[in-house]
Amino acid sequence: MKKVLASALALAALVWALTVPWQGPAMNVWAWRNQILLLTGLGAWVLMSLIMVLSLRPVWLERPLGGMDKIYRLHKWAGIGAVVLSLLHYGTQLSKSVLVAWVGRPVRSPRPDWWLNVFRHSAEEMGEWAVWFLAAMLVITLWQRFPYHLWRYLHKLLAVVYLVLAFHAVVLVPPDWWVQPAGALVAVCTLAGVVCAVRSLGGRIGRSRRHPARVVDVQVHASGVVELECQVEGTWSHRAGQFAFLTVSQAEGHHPFTLVNADQRDGRVRFAIKPLGDYTARLAQRVSVGQAVWVEGPYGRFDFRRDKAPEQVWVAAGIGATPFVAWLESLQAAPEQAPVVQLHYCVRNENEAVFARRMQQLCASLPRVTLHIHYSDTQGPVAADALLASASPRASVWFCGPQGFGQALRSAMQRLGRRPRSFHQELFQMR
């Protein structure tokens, strides 16, 4: 993620630098203010266009970026970066009165005769309102308590905001940029972003991977976890460890959940959903056998087979056990294909150990997989170092669970001198 963001911003800075007359008497404080406006504007526009491309859930980017969960993380941080640069851009624009008080008014040079100048005032005003909307969206997005179904509708408006900003960008780009690399970058970003925005507004996101389905089984566990089994219509296949977007209510929209079962080529998919928010807390009352739903996917690259390490540590925390259950199911037909695995299932108490019996049954036929179940209420909190201590230094670590636990495992690997690349985590913070 960091490399992609850094590369995008470096490209923007490079093409901007090629437009700057670095020497000459004209490069005074006002000229540099104008260059800062252009640099922050270009950087924000590159990130905004990247956001629009990522918003289409491009499956072709899963391999280079590590999965759809990583694409969502990149989408989020590109959005934060775009808003920060947009605010810097707008703040630089507002600095005019301060500079007038400090250094005096600038010497005005005649504006180049350019046919888009007739739209200049409108473009500036529309850009100002768009920046404030982006700032408000950033606050709402980071405020996790804001209702998801309301956030979803506001988030859809970003496609409209992008089209407004496309008008702002094209009109206000210096005319001489259009014959330079900076203009080419603006043109490519704008074209790609506008196409993606139009597809988004047309409801095209994920449409080719969306399947009608019907609920065939509902189980509600004592812990509140709801297991749904759905029969997908049409052709369906998935790899163990992948996830899909499930739509139970059109008003609420889709939510991502890991597929708990391995693919048996029968179109059956199973979800296990923990009550973590308003939507999931009411799910047991909203879904019933025979109900029509939509399943979109599959997505993700959380697959232990991608790692050739002969020994692996699997850490499943709470509801994060779902991909590991699917992995264990997928190995039943060929137990010899399993690596040497230490599987740690970490829960607070027996009531939350929804998958304990199922894991024990599946592991009974997998001699290379050793299952450890940790109950923090009787055994105390699980120490990340202890989970890794018995494994080979060359073992890879696969984790799914709360973000804090994942960070503790990363820190433990660093303390033990393990390679960061050996750590694999499923990220489900998609907002």
Wavefront OBJ file of the C-alpha trace (Angstrom):
o trace
v 0.000 0.000 0.000
v 2.721 2.453 1.011
v 4.633 1.785 -2.196
v 1.576 2.450 -4.361
v 0.748 5.718 -2.593
v 4.375 6.838 -2.622
v 4.705 5.999 -6.327
v 1.529 7.916 -7.208
v 2.647 11.006 -5.297
v 6.207 10.742 -6.658
v 4.864 10.656 -10.212
v 2.738 13.750 -9.532
v 5.730 15.566 -8.005
v 7.990 14.609 -10.923
v 5.716 15.849 -13.701
v 5.003 19.013 -11.682
v 8.748 19.643 -11.302
v 9.160 19.493 -15.071
v 6.810 22.492 -15.404
v 8.549 24.765 -12.861
v 10.900 27.513 -14.120
v 13.376 26.955 -11.300
v 15.417 30.079 -12.028
v 14.535 33.621 -12.927
v 13.344 36.818 -11.258
v 9.709 35.822 -11.727
v 10.008 33.110 -9.047
v 8.935 35.254 -6.099
v 6.688 34.345 -3.163
v 3.553 34.702 -5.287
v 4.951 32.439 -7.973
v 5.812 29.810 -5.377
v 2.336 30.074 -3.897
v 0.959 29.326 -7.346
v 3.311 26.346 -7.698
v 2.198 24.971 -4.333
v -1.399 25.286 -5.535
v -0.538 23.297 -8.641
v 1.460 20.635 -6.784
v -1.163 19.981 -4.101
v -3.928 20.059 -6.680
v -2.155 17.587 -8.957
v -1.307 15.243 -6.080
v -4.886 15.298 -4.813
v -6.209 14.654 -8.322
v -3.964 11.633 -8.888
v -5.133 10.106 -5.588
v -8.776 10.943 -6.293
v -8.553 9.187 -9.653
v -6.875 6.195 -8.004
v -9.792 6.050 -5.557
v -12.285 5.904 -8.409
v -10.436 3.056 -10.113
v -10.234 1.082 -6.861
v -13.922 1.704 -6.115
v -14.891 -0.628 -8.982
v -13.450 -3.576 -7.024
v -11.037 -4.495 -9.851
v -10.305 -8.211 -9.564
v -7.305 -7.834 -11.880
v -5.559 -5.828 -9.147
v -6.002 -8.493 -6.470
v -2.854 -10.358 -7.449
v -0.410 -7.408 -7.476
v -1.975 -5.738 -4.427
v -2.526 -8.876 -2.338
v -6.306 -9.223 -2.345
v -9.495 -7.177 -2.292
v -9.100 -6.443 1.424
v -5.760 -4.761 0.651
v -7.410 -2.858 -2.216
v -9.979 -1.490 0.241
v -7.221 -0.437 2.615
v -5.422 1.343 -0.229
v -8.738 2.967 -1.213
v -9.186 4.279 2.323
v -5.682 5.724 2.696
v -5.686 7.189 -0.810
v -8.913 8.927 0.197
v -7.354 10.301 3.363
v -4.342 11.509 1.381
v -6.533 13.120 -1.269
v -8.565 15.002 1.335
v -5.446 16.211 3.164
v -3.901 17.474 -0.085
v -7.215 19.067 -1.096
v -7.355 20.949 2.200
v -3.743 22.081 1.745
v -4.650 23.167 -1.782
v -7.660 25.132 -0.543
v -5.703 26.541 2.393
v -3.022 27.809 0.014
v -5.736 29.482 -2.031
v -7.027 31.215 1.116
v -3.523 32.443 1.998
v -3.783 35.353 -0.432
v -5.001 37.891 2.141
v -2.209 36.932 4.560
v 0.459 37.303 1.887
v -0.959 40.664 0.794
v -0.549 41.913 4.375
v 3.015 40.558 4.569
v 4.558 41.201 1.156
v 2.066 43.394 -0.683
v -0.104 42.723 -3.674
v 1.320 40.715 -6.556
v 2.141 42.253 -9.890
v -0.590 40.938 -12.151
v 0.486 39.545 -15.492
v -2.036 39.155 -18.299
v -3.860 35.828 -18.152
v -3.261 33.604 -21.224
v -6.078 33.690 -23.750
v -7.681 30.307 -23.202
v -11.182 29.263 -24.225
v -11.873 27.547 -20.878
v -11.385 30.802 -18.952
v -15.096 31.540 -19.338
v -15.768 28.679 -16.877
v -13.033 29.652 -14.425
v -15.209 31.290 -11.763
v -17.725 28.420 -11.761
v -14.920 25.861 -11.544
v -13.391 27.611 -8.537
v -16.696 27.795 -6.639
v -17.608 24.182 -7.390
v -14.163 23.036 -6.300
v -14.545 24.861 -2.977
v -17.853 23.142 -2.165
v -16.421 19.776 -3.225
v -13.481 20.138 -0.831
v -15.803 20.787 2.091
v -17.854 17.717 1.175
v -14.683 15.610 1.063
v -13.618 16.895 4.462
v -17.021 16.023 5.924
v -16.865 12.544 4.367
v -13.442 11.963 5.911
v -14.781 12.784 9.384
v -17.836 10.562 8.888
v -15.753 7.682 7.542
v -13.318 7.758 10.452
v -16.212 8.001 12.930
v -17.025 4.300 13.075
v -20.224 4.859 15.075
v -21.869 6.640 12.146
v -24.570 4.261 10.775
v -23.261 2.217 7.866
v -26.456 2.375 5.789
v -26.382 6.196 5.889
v -22.645 6.302 5.212
v -23.148 4.036 2.192
v -25.496 6.503 0.497
v -23.204 9.456 1.227
v -20.255 7.479 -0.075
v -22.045 6.946 -3.381
v -22.153 10.716 -3.843
v -18.366 10.721 -4.148
v -18.779 9.726 -7.792
v -20.778 12.928 -8.370
v -18.178 14.939 -6.433
v -15.469 13.430 -8.615
v -17.237 14.613 -11.781
v -17.481 18.107 -10.268
v -13.773 18.055 -9.463
v -13.006 16.799 -12.979
v -14.590 19.982 -14.319
v -12.583 21.999 -11.757
v -9.317 20.297 -12.722
v -9.681 20.530 -16.502
v -10.730 24.174 -16.452
v -8.045 25.380 -14.039
v -5.045 23.443 -15.350
v -2.543 25.941 -16.846
v -2.962 25.926 -20.648
v 0.726 25.242 -21.247
v 0.482 22.019 -19.224
v -1.515 20.350 -21.986
v 1.622 20.046 -24.131
v 3.709 18.728 -21.220
v 3.794 15.454 -19.226
v 1.774 17.102 -16.444
v -1.128 17.676 -18.822
v -0.904 14.099 -20.058
v -1.091 12.854 -16.470
v -4.135 15.039 -15.778
v -5.814 13.800 -18.958
v -5.190 10.105 -18.223
v -6.332 10.419 -14.608
v -9.428 12.369 -15.597
v -10.435 9.971 -18.355
v -9.964 6.894 -16.141
v -11.720 8.508 -13.187
v -14.687 9.799 -15.181
v -15.261 6.376 -16.758
v -15.169 4.765 -13.302
v -17.468 7.438 -11.813
v -20.035 6.916 -14.572
v -19.895 3.132 -14.085
v -20.352 3.623 -10.347
v -23.372 5.892 -10.797
v -24.807 3.368 -13.244
v -24.672 0.628 -10.615
v -22.035 -1.345 -12.488
v -19.766 -2.052 -9.504
v -19.541 -5.805 -8.974
v -22.477 -6.523 -11.286
v -20.655 -9.219 -13.282
v -19.855 -11.107 -10.064
v -23.290 -10.717 -8.453
v -25.437 -13.838 -8.149
v -29.005 -14.342 -6.934
v -29.172 -16.854 -4.088
v -31.610 -18.286 -1.586
v -31.156 -19.001 2.121
v -31.419 -22.751 2.773
v -30.357 -22.914 6.419
v -30.099 -20.550 9.411
v -28.433 -21.397 12.711
v -28.150 -19.009 15.655
v -25.474 -19.981 18.180
v -25.619 -19.173 21.892
v -22.884 -16.565 21.378
v -25.122 -14.701 18.908
v -23.186 -15.823 15.826
v -25.542 -16.441 12.912
v -24.630 -19.100 10.346
v -26.313 -18.797 6.976
v -26.125 -21.321 4.193
v -27.161 -20.103 0.757
v -27.750 -21.805 -2.556
v -26.252 -19.657 -5.312
v -27.914 -19.698 -8.715
v -25.781 -20.059 -11.813
v -22.089 -20.918 -11.973
v -20.200 -20.441 -8.735
v -16.755 -21.441 -7.483
v -14.454 -20.133 -4.779
v -11.194 -20.909 -3.025
v -11.096 -21.635 0.679
v -10.266 -18.411 2.514
v -12.063 -16.074 0.127
v -14.953 -13.795 1.058
v -18.086 -12.508 -0.628
v -20.467 -9.578 -0.247
v -23.849 -10.641 1.078
v -26.961 -8.510 0.507
v -29.896 -9.469 2.703
v -31.659 -6.102 2.516
v -31.407 -3.654 -0.373
v -31.866 -0.775 2.063
v -28.867 -1.871 4.141
v -26.736 -2.896 1.166
v -23.963 -5.461 0.981
v -21.502 -6.488 3.683
v -18.351 -8.616 3.314
v -18.166 -11.962 5.093
v -15.681 -14.807 4.802
v -16.947 -18.022 3.269
v -16.809 -20.689 5.991
v -16.978 -23.689 3.678
v -14.710 -25.121 1.030
v -16.116 -25.220 -2.497
v -17.937 -28.502 -3.139
v -18.996 -27.441 -6.663
v -22.646 -27.497 -5.639
v -23.213 -23.736 -5.424
v -23.552 -23.818 -1.632
v -21.894 -21.040 0.390
v -21.903 -20.619 4.146
v -21.365 -17.476 6.195
v -20.813 -17.058 9.940
v -21.750 -13.571 11.111
v -20.981 -12.156 14.545
v -23.203 -9.365 15.952
v -20.719 -6.494 15.881
v -22.968 -3.615 14.790
v -26.583 -2.553 14.268
v -26.966 -4.563 11.060
v -25.381 -7.807 12.256
v -27.075 -7.575 15.676
v -30.513 -7.642 14.010
v -29.640 -10.147 11.313
v -31.118 -13.171 13.090
v -34.535 -11.474 13.059
v -34.228 -10.331 9.439
v -33.290 -13.534 7.662
v -35.180 -16.796 7.233
v -35.030 -19.996 5.218
v -36.255 -19.465 1.670
v -35.416 -15.766 1.632
v -33.904 -14.366 -1.572
v -30.484 -12.724 -1.165
v -27.600 -11.610 -3.362
v -24.034 -12.923 -3.187
v -21.233 -11.022 -4.906
v -17.791 -12.510 -5.307
v -15.709 -14.334 -4.558
v -12.855 -12.000 -3.627
v -9.607 -12.233 -1.703
v -6.261 -14.015 -1.756
v -6.073 -15.280 1.825
v -4.788 -18.710 0.824
v -2.105 -20.661 2.701
v -1.136 -22.406 -0.541
v 0.423 -19.147 -1.791
v 3.164 -19.620 0.801
v 5.655 -22.393 0.159
v 6.847 -22.497 3.777
v 6.774 -26.153 4.960
v 5.684 -25.050 8.432
v 2.937 -22.553 9.216
v 1.240 -21.000 12.227
v -2.467 -20.269 11.868
v -3.967 -17.902 14.449
v -7.765 -17.641 14.506
v -9.204 -15.109 16.944
v -12.945 -15.254 17.588
v -15.003 -14.984 14.398
v -11.672 -14.837 12.551
v -11.756 -18.633 12.576
v -13.962 -18.685 9.469
v -11.254 -18.849 6.764
v -9.374 -21.545 8.705
v -12.471 -23.740 8.910
v -12.744 -23.471 5.128
v -9.043 -24.348 4.788
v -9.460 -27.449 6.965
v -12.453 -28.541 4.881
v -10.503 -28.045 1.653
v -7.755 -30.396 2.897
v -10.051 -33.314 3.746
v -9.758 -34.889 0.297
v -5.939 -34.689 0.260
v -4.494 -34.522 3.807
v -0.967 -35.005 2.461
v -1.127 -31.565 0.855
v -1.288 -29.867 4.237
v 1.861 -28.203 5.540
v 2.943 -28.754 9.122
v 0.556 -26.449 10.967
v 0.138 -25.187 14.511
v -3.472 -23.932 14.572
v -4.365 -21.649 17.486
v -8.048 -20.901 18.057
v -8.295 -18.031 20.552
v -11.618 -17.196 22.219
v -12.747 -15.613 25.478
v -14.801 -18.566 26.715
v -16.401 -21.841 25.671
v -19.582 -20.044 24.679
v -17.663 -18.134 21.985
v -15.860 -21.244 20.706
v -18.439 -21.696 17.943
v -16.085 -23.661 15.696
v -14.203 -25.705 18.329
v -16.001 -29.014 17.746
v -15.958 -28.586 13.978
v -12.221 -27.838 14.002
v -11.542 -30.882 16.187
v -13.459 -33.132 13.808
v -11.678 -31.755 10.749
v -8.228 -31.883 12.344
v -8.759 -35.524 13.355
v -8.179 -36.528 9.722
v -5.268 -34.110 9.223
v -2.267 -35.519 11.110
v -0.043 -32.636 10.023
v -2.323 -30.040 11.673
v -2.169 -29.606 15.456
v -5.069 -27.725 17.025
v -4.714 -25.611 20.181
v -7.793 -23.942 21.705
v -7.160 -21.036 24.084
v -9.827 -19.809 26.519
v -8.783 -16.467 27.973
v -11.340 -16.581 30.814
v -9.695 -19.648 32.381
v -6.186 -19.644 30.898
v -5.564 -15.915 30.849
v -4.825 -13.653 27.871
v -2.936 -15.242 24.998
v 0.621 -13.932 24.617
v 1.576 -13.362 20.985
v 5.185 -14.406 21.690
v 4.013 -17.730 23.127
v 2.055 -18.553 19.969
v 5.196 -18.170 17.874
v 7.836 -19.510 20.257
v 7.293 -23.198 19.458
v 7.319 -22.672 15.686
v 10.319 -22.712 13.402
v 11.889 -19.279 12.724
v 11.127 -19.897 9.055
v 7.436 -20.633 9.639
v 4.889 -18.328 8.049
v 2.123 -16.845 10.175
v -1.494 -16.523 9.015
v -3.870 -14.457 11.123
v -7.510 -13.436 11.036
v -9.124 -11.554 13.892
v -9.170 -8.197 15.671
v -6.726 -5.565 14.417
v -5.108 -5.130 17.846
v -4.308 -8.826 18.091
v -2.817 -8.736 14.613
v -0.584 -5.823 15.550
v 0.570 -7.724 18.656
v 1.567 -10.661 16.445
v 3.477 -8.348 14.109
v 5.346 -6.870 17.061
v 6.113 -10.331 18.410
v 7.555 -11.374 15.049
v 9.754 -8.307 15.055
v 11.014 -9.054 18.567
v 11.761 -12.654 17.578
v 13.587 -11.590 14.431
v 11.069 -13.156 12.046
v 10.655 -11.880 8.493
v 7.788 -9.382 8.086
v 6.917 -10.965 4.733
v 6.079 -14.187 6.555
v 3.066 -12.538 8.204
v -0.254 -12.726 6.372
v -3.429 -11.081 7.632
v -6.986 -10.843 6.394
v -8.106 -7.206 6.709
v -11.808 -6.579 7.123
v -11.804 -2.882 7.956
v -13.416 -1.820 4.696
v -14.573 1.593 5.777
l 1 2 3 4 5 6 7 8 9 10 11 12 13 14 15 16 17 18 19 20 21 22 23 24 25 26 27 28 29 30 31 32 33 34 35 36 37 38 39 40 41 42 43 44 45 46 47 48 49 50 51 52 53 54 55 56 57 58 59 60 61 62 63 64 65 66 67 68 69 70 71 72 73 74 75 76 77 78 79 80 81 82 83 84 85 86 87 88 89 90 91 92 93 94 95 96 97 98 99 100 101 102 103 104 105 106 107 108 109 110 111 112 113 114 115 116 117 118 119 120 121 122 123 124 125 126 127 128 129 130 131 132 133 134 135 136 137 138 139 140 141 142 143 144 145 146 147 148 149 150 151 152 153 154 155 156 157 158 159 160 161 162 163 164 165 166 167 168 169 170 171 172 173 174 175 176 177 178 179 180 181 182 183 184 185 186 187 188 189 190 191 192 193 194 195 196 197 198 199 200 201 202 203 204 205 206 207 208 209 210 211 212 213 214 215 216 217 218 219 220 221 222 223 224 225 226 227 228 229 230 231 232 233 234 235 236 237 238 239 240 241 242 243 244 245 246 247 248 249 250 251 252 253 254 255 256 257 258 259 260 261 262 263 264 265 266 267 268 269 270 271 272 273 274 275 276 277 278 279 280 281 282 283 284 285 286 287 288 289 290 291 292 293 294 295 296 297 298 299 300 301 302 303 304 305 306 307 308 309 310 311 312 313 314 315 316 317 318 319 320 321 322 323 324 325 326 327 328 329 330 331 332 333 334 335 336 337 338 339 340 341 342 343 344 345 346 347 348 349 350 351 352 353 354 355 356 357 358 359 360 361 362 363 364 365 366 367 368 369 370 371 372 373 374 375 376 377 378 379 380 381 382 383 384 385 386 387 388 389 390 391 392 393 394 395 396 397 398 399 400 401 402 403 404 405 406 407 408 409 410 411 412 413 414 415 416 417 418 419 420 421 422 423 424 425 426 427 428 429 430 431
